[in-house]
Amino acid sequence: MNERDGVFSKDWRARLSHSRERGKGFAAPGGEFTRALYEWALTEEGSELRSLLHGQRVVELGAGMMPYGYALAAACQAKNFVAVEPYYSDVQEISIQSFVKENSGIVSRIPYKVSGQDMLDYLTNEPDDLLCIVACGIEDCILPGADYKLKVEREIERTLKPDAFFVSSHSDLCPQGLDSVLLSYPRPLNPAVVERLRLHGGKDAFDLHGGALARIRGNAKGYS
Ligand SMILES: C[S@@+](CC[C@H](N)C(=O)[O-])C[C@H]1O[C@@H](n2cnc3c(N)ncnc32)[C@H](O)[C@@H]1O
């Protein structure tokens, strides 16, 4: 397949086929995972999540086509937002632009960037101790293999700001060098579906956000 046809095709199956040829992860379209986290953060039960992202440089790994990573970061008043998405970066850019336009005056605008790099390349080029990282729907079947996954997990540990969390919802990325807490929450628009959410961080993050975490855990009781 012509490289350009695969990258910019209107048909997601052509993008999937292109991603198979590249061997750096699969262009599975997703759509619901980041959205569920965003919508949960807007509920009373999930509202404490907003304090975890407040003021942070938020990076979403595998942001997909929809603007919900930006929406989450903006609703949390993050410092800025980067969507890392190698296969749908053109669609992601347009989605964020539309979200910003449609929600002007409702959600405060924050600076953002869309990166077309894959997550390993992106993180490798970031400095130590800087980011708050979000991944939704990044299951093992999305990534090219165990070696790639381990490298990404090590880069998450290296680049994560000491007082910030790696927020991993419906995701198998699980950095072993960080402490974590496992939670569950119902999708606000489809409560029959319960999402698993892990917050990974170091001592500073758990110390700083201990109160918020306790409240999130209290609110999530009954779903774990
Ligand atoms: C299941 S979708 C989830 C998308 C989005 N988070 C959502 O919930 O709608 C997985 C996403 O990861 C992206 N992806 C696949 N391999 C990747 C890689 N190596 N680096 C970054 N993103 C990748 C895919 O293109 C796809 O958009």
The ligand as a Tripos MOL2 file, in Angstrom:
@<TRIPOS>MOLECULE
LIG
   27    29     1     0     0
SMALL
NO_CHARGES

@<TRIPOS>ATOM
      1 C1         -8.1320    1.3150   21.4190 C.3       1 LIG1
      2 S1         -7.5920    2.8030   20.6940 S.3       1 LIG1
      3 C2         -7.8960    3.9690   22.0000 C.3       1 LIG1
      4 C3         -8.0070    5.3680   21.4790 C.3       1 LIG1
      5 C4         -8.4590    6.4010   22.5220 C.3       1 LIG1
      6 N1         -7.6000    6.4240   23.6830 N.3       1 LIG1
      7 C5         -9.8980    6.1460   22.8860 C.2       1 LIG1
      8 O1        -10.1950    5.7380   24.0050 O.co2     1 LIG1
      9 O2        -10.7460    6.3900   22.0250 O.co2     1 LIG1
     10 C6         -5.8120    2.6480   20.6960 C.3       1 LIG1
     11 C7         -5.0910    3.8210   20.0670 C.3       1 LIG1
     12 O3         -3.6830    3.6520   20.2020 O.3       1 LIG1
     13 C8         -3.0720    4.0730   19.0050 C.3       1 LIG1
     14 N2         -1.7430    3.4380   18.9050 N.ar      1 LIG1
     15 C9         -1.4160    2.2110   18.4260 C.ar      1 LIG1
     16 N3         -0.0910    2.0070   18.5330 N.ar      1 LIG1
     17 C10         0.4210    3.1270   19.1060 C.ar      1 LIG1
     18 C11         1.7450    3.5160   19.4590 C.ar      1 LIG1
     19 N4          2.7850    2.7120   19.2710 N.pl3     1 LIG1
     20 N5          1.9140    4.7440   20.0130 N.ar      1 LIG1
     21 C12         0.8570    5.5620   20.2200 C.ar      1 LIG1
     22 N6         -0.4110    5.2320   19.8970 N.ar      1 LIG1
     23 C13        -0.6270    4.0430   19.3470 C.ar      1 LIG1
     24 C14        -4.0470    3.6280   17.9250 C.3       1 LIG1
     25 O4         -3.8410    4.3020   16.7100 O.3       1 LIG1
     26 C15        -5.3740    3.9640   18.5750 C.3       1 LIG1
     27 O5         -5.7780    5.2670   18.3150 O.3       1 LIG1
@<TRIPOS>BOND
     1     1     2 1
     2     2     3 1
     3     2    10 1
     4     3     4 1
     5     4     5 1
     6     5     6 1
     7     5     7 1
     8     7     8 2
     9     7     9 1
    10    10    11 1
    11    11    12 1
    12    11    26 1
    13    12    13 1
    14    13    14 1
    15    13    24 1
    16    14    15 ar
    17    14    23 ar
    18    15    16 ar
    19    16    17 ar
    20    17    18 ar
    21    17    23 ar
    22    18    19 1
    23    18    20 ar
    24    20    21 ar
    25    21    22 ar
    26    22    23 ar
    27    24    25 1
    28    24    26 1
    29    26    27 1
@<TRIPOS>SUBSTRUCTURE
     1 LIG1         1 GROUP 0 **** ****
